[in-house]
Amino acid sequence: MFYRKPLEERIADRVAKRRPLEEGKTFEHGPAKFVFVSLLVAVVLMHVVGVAIVMAFT
C-alpha cells in the first residue's frame, strides 16, 4: 500500500522519459545559463573598469 520505488529507480525512470539532448545545446537548465552569463559579464566589466582606473592614474 505504501510501497515506493527506491530513489535511484525513480530517478532512472524520470531520466528515461526525457527526450534526447539536442546537438550543440550546452545548458539545458535556463537559470544555470543565466547565472553563467551574468558572472561572465560581471568579470568582463570589472576588468574593463579596472583597466580604465589604472590608465586614468598613470
PEQUIGI-V561555 format. One record per residue. N is the residue number from 0. RES is the residue in one small letter. PHI is phi as a letter, one per 40 degrees, with the letter a starting at -180 (999 if undefined). PSI is psi as a letter, one per 30 degrees, with the letter a starting at -180 (none if undefined). BURIAL is 1 if it has 24 or more other ideal C-beta (glycine too) atoms within 12 Angstrom, else 0. Layout:
<<N & RES & PHI & PSI & BURIAL> <N & RES & PHI & PSI & BURIAL>>
This chain:
<<0 & m & 999 & e & 0> <1 & f & b & g & 0> <2 & y & c & k & 0> <3 & r & b & k & 0> <4 & k & c & l & 0> <5 & p & c & l & 0> <6 & l & d & e & 0> <7 & e & c & e & 0> <8 & e & c & e & 0> <9 & r & c & e & 0> <10 & i & c & e & 0> <11 & a & c & e & 0> <12 & d & c & e & 0> <13 & r & c & e & 0> <14 & v & c & e & 0> <15 & a & c & f & 0> <16 & k & c & f & 0> <17 & r & c & l & 0> <18 & r & c & l & 0> <19 & p & c & l & 0> <20 & l & c & k & 0> <21 & e & c & k & 0> <22 & e & c & k & 0> <23 & g & g & g & 0> <24 & k & c & j & 0> <25 & t & c & e & 0> <26 & f & b & j & 0> <27 & e & c & f & 0> <28 & h & b & j & 0> <29 & g & d & e & 0> <30 & p & c & e & 0> <31 & a & c & e & 0> <32 & k & c & e & 0> <33 & f & c & e & 0> <34 & v & c & e & 0> <35 & f & c & e & 0> <36 & v & c & e & 0> <37 & s & c & e & 0> <38 & l & c & e & 0> <39 & l & c & e & 0> <40 & v & c & e & 0> <41 & a & c & e & 0> <42 & v & c & e & 0> <43 & v & c & e & 0> <44 & l & c & e & 0> <45 & m & c & e & 0> <46 & h & c & e & 0> <47 & v & c & e & 0> <48 & v & c & e & 0> <49 & g & c & e & 0> <50 & v & c & e & 0> <51 & a & c & e & 0> <52 & i & c & e & 0> <53 & v & c & e & 0> <54 & m & c & e & 0> <55 & a & c & f & 0> <56 & f & c & g & 0> <57 & t & b & none & 0>>
